[in-house]
Amino acid sequence: MVATPDIPRATTEALLNPKASRKPRNMGQIIRWLLLFLGGIAMIMPIAYMISTSLKWPHEVYNVNLIPEEPTIDNYRYVLEDGRFYWWFVNSIIIATITTICNLLFDSLVGYTLCKFRFPGRMIVFIAILSTLMIPTEMLVIPWYLMSQSFGWLDTYWGIMFPGLMTAFGTFLMKQFFESVPDDFIEAARIDGLNELQIWWTVAMPLVKPALAALAIFVFLGNWTAFLWPLIVTNSTDMYTIPVGLSGFGDEADVAWELIMTGAAISTIPTLVVFLIFQRFIIRGVVMAGLKG
């Protein structure tokens, strides 16, 4: 006769009643989830209020109710039928797209050079680039304007874009990510006969896709929402970007908040598209970093 092993009473109860074996949630975890929930509500509320205001009539704008009493889409019809908004939208798309592409190319090239090449004064150049982060944008507006005026760039796409075609933050970000690219890969590519541009494009760039995705999101959003410099460098209404153009829906006597919120709601669509396209690369990079750790 085979002896039956003794099964602890706690194990027997857990098998008969699985719910009883579950431990109550830690109070700290509940607090964390509560804080995350409250933070999410705080982030969603401005967007919800923007959409709510875009559906209101002018006399309801200052009503704090989140749900409009008489919802209307006339604001969207007015904004979309306004030919000016179309040009503002196109201008913003062109400027943000070209600037983002230039940042991805130039910042990655400089970051790769500062990371993988050894030459005299390398750190001095890197520190000089980083030092520009401490200069407020407002201090650079006058030099930028004088430069644009002397070269005839006022009221042009190039005049709006040239200050942001390369950024110190992007250079720093790409240099730090290129540090994670093994030098053995670079040396193996050189032995195979690839030149430095081919190594940068075919070997190093595919390994830093998360950084490229993050930089693309930051640069696109920054140029899409830029207001001060486009306002200063543009003179004609046809060259306005969306933030500058939407400010024209009001004057000192009256501000058409319902139209401004409608234009803002429409202008969030490209930013959401960009984020949805590049977020998978960022998530993949975070996962891979966790696995390496």
N, C-alpha and C positions, 0 to 999 in steps of 0.2 A: 504494500500500500504506500503510495507516494504522499509525502507530507505536503500539505498546502501551506505556502508561506503566509505569515501573518500580514495583513494589509492594515496600515494605520487607519484609525477612525477618521482622521481629517481627510485622507485620500479618498476613502469610501464616500464621505459626504460630498466631496468635490465632484466625484464621478456621477453620483445620483442627482446632484443639484449644481450644475455648472455656474449658475448665477451667484450662488453663495460663495464660490471661490474667488470671485473678482474682488479685488481690494478697492476700497473707496478712493476716489481721486485725491491726490495731494492738494491741500489748500493753496499752496503756492502755484500749482499748475492752473487751478481755477482762476486765481487772480491774474495770471499772465494772459489767459484767454479773454478775460473780461477787459483787460487793458487793451489788448489787440482789437477787440470788438469796438470799444469806444474810440480807439484811434482810427479804425476803418470808417466809423460813422462821421468823425470829424473831417476825414478826407473826402467822403462822398457828398456831404451836405452842400458845399459850394457848387459842385457840378449839378446836383439836383435842383438847387435854387436857380442856377443859370438856365436850365431847361424849363423850369417852371415859369420864370420871368419871360422867356421867349414865347410862351404860349398865352401871355396875358395881354389885355387891352391897355392902352396908356393910362387909363384912370385906375387900373388895378396894380400898377407896378409897385407902389409903396405899400401894398397889402402884404403882410408877412406870411399869409397862408401859403403853404407849399403847393396845394392843389388849387389851380385857378377856378374861380367861380364860373366864368364863361370862357372856356378854352377856345383859342383861335389859331389858325395857321396863316393868317394874313401877314404876320410879320415875316415868316419864311418866304411867302410869295413876293412880298415887297423887296426883300433883300436879294433874292435870287433873280428877280427881274431887273434889278438895278445893274446896269452895265458896268458901273464902276467896281462893284464887288467882284465881278468876274475878272477884271484886270488885276485887282488887288490879290485875288487868289492865285492867279497865274504868276504874278511877280513873286509872291512868297514861295511858291513851288519851285520856280527856277532858281531863286537865290539860295534857298535852304538846301536844295539837291546838289547844286554845283559846289557850294561851300562844304557840304558834308563829304563829297567825293574828294575834293582837294585836301581836306584835313586827313582823311584816311590815307591818302598817298603821301603827302608831305610829312605828316607827323610820324608815320611809320618808318619812312626813309631816314629821318633824322634820329628817331629813337633807335633804329637798328644800327646806324652808324656809330652813335655814342655808346652803344652797348657792346658791339662785336668788333670794333676797331680800336686799336691802341695807337694814339698819336699825341704829340705834345700839346698841352693846353686843352685836352678833352674835358676834364672836369671844370675848367674855367668856362668853357663854352656852355656846359650843362648848367652850371650855377648862374651864368648870365641869363640863360633862357628862363630858369625858374624865378629869377629876381623880377621878371616882368609881371609875375602874378601879384606882386605887392603894389603895383601901380594901379590906382582906380581908373576905371574907364572914362570917368568924367574929365580926368586930367589929360587924356589923349584926344579928346574930341577936337580941340582947337588945332593941334598939329595935323590931325587927319583932315580936317576941313581945309586948312591952308594947302596941304599937299594935293587934295582933290581939286581945289580951285586952280592951282598952278598947272596941273596936268590936264585940265578939262574933263574931269571925271564927275562933276556935279550933275545930279539928275540922270545918272546912268546905272546900269546893273553893276558894272565894275566898281563904281564909286561906293555902292552899298556893300559889296562883297569883300573888297580887298583887305579890310582890317581883320577879317575872320578866316582867311584862307589857310592859316596855320596858327595853332594855339600852343602855348607853353604847357597847358594842362595835358593836351593830347600827346605832346612829345614825352612828357614825364610818364604818362600812363603806358605808352607803347614801350618805352625803354625798360620799365619795370617788368613788363610781360615778356619782353625779349630775353630778359635775364633767365627765364625758365627754359629757354630753348637750349638744349645741350650743344656745347661747342663741337662735340664729336660729329653731330649731323652736318655742321657747317664745314668742317674739315673733310668729311667724306664727300660732300658735294664738290668741293674744290678739287679733290683728287679725281673725281669723275669728269672734270673739265668744264664745269659750269662757271660762268663769270659771276661777279658779285650781285648784279641786278637779277640774274636768274636764280641765284641762291636765295636772295631776299624774297622773290615772288613765289617760287615753287617750293621752297623748303621752310622758310621762317614764317611767312604770312599765314599758311594754313594752320600753323600751330598756335597762333594767337587770335583765332577767330572770336573768342569771347571778348577780348579787349577791343577788337574792331567793332563788334556789335555794340558794346557799351559806348564807345566813342561816337559811333554813328547816331545813337539815340540822343546823347548829350548835345552834340553839335547841331543836329537837325532841330531839336526843341529850342535850343538857344537862339538860332537864327530865325526860327518860325515866330517866336514871341518877341524878338528884338523890337524896340520902340524908339529909343533915344537917337541912335545914329541914323537910321532910315528917315526919321523925322527931320533931322538937320540937313542931310545931304540931298534930299529930294525937294523939288520945287513944284512939279506938275502933279496933278491928281492921278494921272495914268501911271506914274512910277511909284505910287504908294504901295506899301505892303499892307497886309490885313490889319495888324495892330494900329498902324498910322491911319489907315482909311476908316476904321471903325470909330476912331476918336472924332472924325468929322461928322458923325451923326448927331452931335450935340454942339451947343454954343454956350455962352455965358448965361443966357436967359433960360434955356431949357435943354435938357439932355434926354434924348430918346433911348432910355435904358432898355426898353423892350427890343429895339433894333440892334443895339450893341450886344445884348445877350444872345440874340438870334444869330448874328454874325459870328460871335464867339463859339456858339454851339456848333455851327457848321465848320468852323475852322479847326475844331478838335478832331475831325475825322482823319485827316492825314497823319496827325501825331499818333493816333491809335493804330493806324495801319502800319506805320514804321515800327512801333513797339511790338506789335504782333508778329512782324516779320523777323525781328532780331532777338526777341526774348528767348527763343529756343537755344540760340548760341550761348547766351549768358547763363541760362540754367545748366546747359551741358558743361560749361566751364566751371561752374560752382561744384557740380557733381564730380568732375574729374579732379578738381583740387582736393575735395574731400577724400577721394579714393587714394590719391597720392599721399595725403597726410596720414 
